[in-house]
Amino acid sequence: MTATPDAAERVPEIGRARRRKEDARLLTGRTRWTDNLDPAGVLHVAFVRSPLAHGAIRSVDVSGALARPGVVAAFSGADLAAEQGSLPCAWPVTADIVLPDHPPMAVEEVRYVGEAVACVVARDRYAAADALEAVEVDYEPLPAVVDMAAALAEGAPLVHADKGTNRSFVWPFESGDIAAAVDGAEVVLRRRYRQQRLIPAAMEPRAVVCAPEGEGFTLWSSTQVPHILRVMLAMVTGIPEHLIRVVAPDVGGGFGSKLQVTAEEVLALLLARRLDRPVKWTESRTEGFQTTHHGRDQVQDVTIAADRDGRLRGLKVDLLADMGAYLMLITPGIPILGAFMFPGIYKMDAYAFSCTGVFTTKVPTDAYRGAGRPEATFAIERIMDELAAELGMDPLELRRRNWIRHEEFPYTGVGGLTYDSGDYERATARAVELFGYEELRAEQARRREAGDPVQLGIGISTYTEMCGLAPSRVLGELSYAAGGWEHASVRMLPTGKVEVVTGSTPHGQGHATAWSQIVADRLGVPFEDVRVLSGDTQVGPRGMDTYGSRSLVVGGTAVVRACERVVDKARRLAAHLLEADVGDVEFTDGAFAVRGTPEPSVGIQAVALAAFAAHDLPEGVEPSLDSDAAFDPDNFSFPHGTHLCAVEVDTETGRVSVRSYVAVDDVGKVVNPLIVEGQVHGGLAQGIAQALYEEAVHDAEGNLLTSTMADYLLPSSADLPDFVTDRTETPATGNPLGAKGVGEAGTIASTPAVVNAVVDALRPYGVADVEMPCKPERVWRALWDAAARNGGAR
Amino acid sequence: MIPAPFDYVRPDSLAGAVAALAEAGEDAKVLAGGQSLLPLLRMRLAYPEVLVDLGGIAELRGVRDDGDFLWIGAATTHYEVLHSSLVREHCALLARATATVADPAVRHRGTIGGSLAHADPAGDLPAVALVLDARMAVSGPDGVRELAAADFFVDYLTTAMDDGEVLTGLRVPKVWAGWGFHYEKFARTAQSWAVVGVAAAVRERDGAVAEARIGLTNMGAVPVRARAAESAAAGAGLAAGPLRAAAEQADAEAAPPSDLHAQADYRRHLARVLTGRALAAAASG
């Protein structure tokens, strides 16, 4: 463990399945969750929220609340109208996008159930909660707009009357001659798939604390994006950026739901300023379900054209994407992140895509684990199975006939992206072997033959996804307001210990461990000697934060570059100490030595002390041993893999049970296999949950019916099978770590694998699709409907 | 998720609890394990002015042999019921159903009496009480009385107990020697409520069903005895076919709800399928 630079054989840290150094404090809760923070004199905020999906605010009277014990202040949206600004949308995807104002507290109109209309500030949480009922709000009900098709219908009630339309944007993309491809094809399939609305449900609820400190403010938030939040808070409120410090303390999950600039964050800052007191707000679970942005919610019309031998000719995708009532930080960009991924791993002649963003009176959608790519992967992988069935071909064989072969990389596909590396053949072969594909097909045939009431289905997903977000140049071309680079500092302290400041901010990913492994190898210091600092704009002012499976690929590369610069500087000093030419000094396992003469050598930690003392520095070398680096990738990275799922479907009850699941992923080079394994397991759970369990359901009036965990079903380990996982490894070429990213792959891959398996089990009964989630009643009704179509009992 | 203000009393005797309830009047609620009541309070779906906590009353807790009956104190936790050798010996159905209640954390806190007095038709235990002919012992200002389970559940979340009365326990007749039991629970996830549940008890004689009892969970505002299916099962052979035929009448007495988790027609279908399975499992167990 104490691999000193002098040790004979240093074991590389990269590749080691180290247990995470941050877990003891995270798991015991003895740490800085935002809700654990209580600055002296803190006041507690509670929000009055709209009970209507749509209504005009006639009046708000907070005077009753002000009379309640413990209440310090209460405000309506109108009270703060002059200072609250509009919540930002950083991704206006088209020049003519309809982009409505979004006041943090509604002033004139409410547009979803749960939208804040007033707030109460009190000495404790209980007093604040009790006083809410004393705020009187008079609404004039307006018609709810819940369904996207209804929203686009002629004469539909408008979510934003002043905009004259419920259509936010239409974003088209076309590559190749799609009309020719479809017209010339022997087989054309058209399918409609529905991506149900999902609720991210991070373990730690959202929470924010804001305190006036000196001339400025410190805002702690359970956020994924402290750096983006700081910029946006300054822009929205007009408070100068240099007077705002944002801290993301330990954050308990986000899945994209904390990649946001929220009303509550803006209001906490404004209330702290107005009251000159620290304020705090923590959402309840139901409040979170109603008001933290939701995910997915698309209707996908997909057309695939192929020849009888299975060769793909073209793909056409028309999306309706539910924006909800407003455009939040990257709401309109989410479906666009998927736009390039519908062709998946397949070669074809033409591809056309169009996305229409639609306003409804529901909470806005935005990033949710995978963000656009799960939707794309689902559509292509589902319709590939349908096409295989249509052609009477094994679905694996259909894929083999169309996928990019390993020798064809780098490959620029019809979606316009250049896939740098991959080996779909190898990942698939390994998955088939682990799964026992042929044996399961044989069992499936036996059960079909026997008319077993419990049928077996096999589902396939040979996915790729796009991560390592993102080349700043590409983001600019796509009208995103910011870049996609990441920043890191590596500081070698006088005693030889190392501090790493990373702009990417973890909310469960294990950065402290992975970054320590990278730095230990690059600087030749012990793993234990590295400390990772993140999430505080005062400690690390530069960064682009954590989302889109970007941390290791982009942020990890920034760390590598900073380490290289530290070594370069240390080399110059070491050469001076060794009285050698810089060009002759080699760096191995933490020690510098003159080439060809192993003795004497000088360790990097001794160099750090010399750099600190600065008694004898060579010309042009400044004191202290540290460096900054930023990395902006040239391209995305493209993890891929083959997931195989076997389900048992009880045809009498409709219940689906996942019997076995094999995931063979290629995420490039791996820094810590244990962390990768954890990401895959969690991702699979979330993707399977979309396939079988989770669904945000609204009634016709726009009320969220699934507002508690009793009704919004998150599966637990008891509901999931043991996962069989393995990896293949084709290094990414766009970064020195060879890493591709793993944060979303499991979620992206698994949903279609499960639904394909469900439909595969039921195809002999005449069932061609089951809408997600494939809950028992839906499966049962699909069987009945198919039986009715076939004109008899099943 | 902060409840409205309320007063809280924790008497150390049953008499003290009855007195506290009498004093508080109709705005009082009895608190047992709190696994149903606390969420209602925190979501402000219930606004009691006084909570009378039974947790300090030792006499309400535990399982004991009571001659021809088994006595189970109302404040006995699910965990204790589940691990009681007396329960396993004399009414194994109760143990089996209790094992499916929510999750281990809830089973350690929640109580059998709380679950029955809450009278949620989606709860697993009311149908079991019905099948086992349990007698519900109730104490109030006018003394002690006993209600048959069949008379105890009168509507959704409503029992025959008057304001001011406390469920003190249940007496289960020890008449189940020779019976086989099964509780078939159909839930969407391991921790979620039953969409439909079937409690079945079967007594076998000479290779056929001599007598069957069937209780349905979440098939109406109250737990339902499926008497038509019971009659049809009596005399049926033990093979799957005859039992399934009998189960075709399982929903005859039911009036199932339509809600987020299932429409009524699907619940009826499930009740029939699951009853067939429950009878078969009870007959072989």
Interface residues (C-beta under 8 A of the other chain):
Chain A: R125 Y126 A129 D130 S284 R285 T286 E287 E652 T653 R655 Y693 V697 L705 T706 T708 A710 D711 L713 L714 P715 S716 A718 D719 K775 P776 E777 W780 R781
Chain B: M1 I2 A4 P5 P39 M43 F186 R188 T189 A190 Q191 S192 W193 V195 L260 H261 A262 Q263 Y266 H269 L270 V273 L274
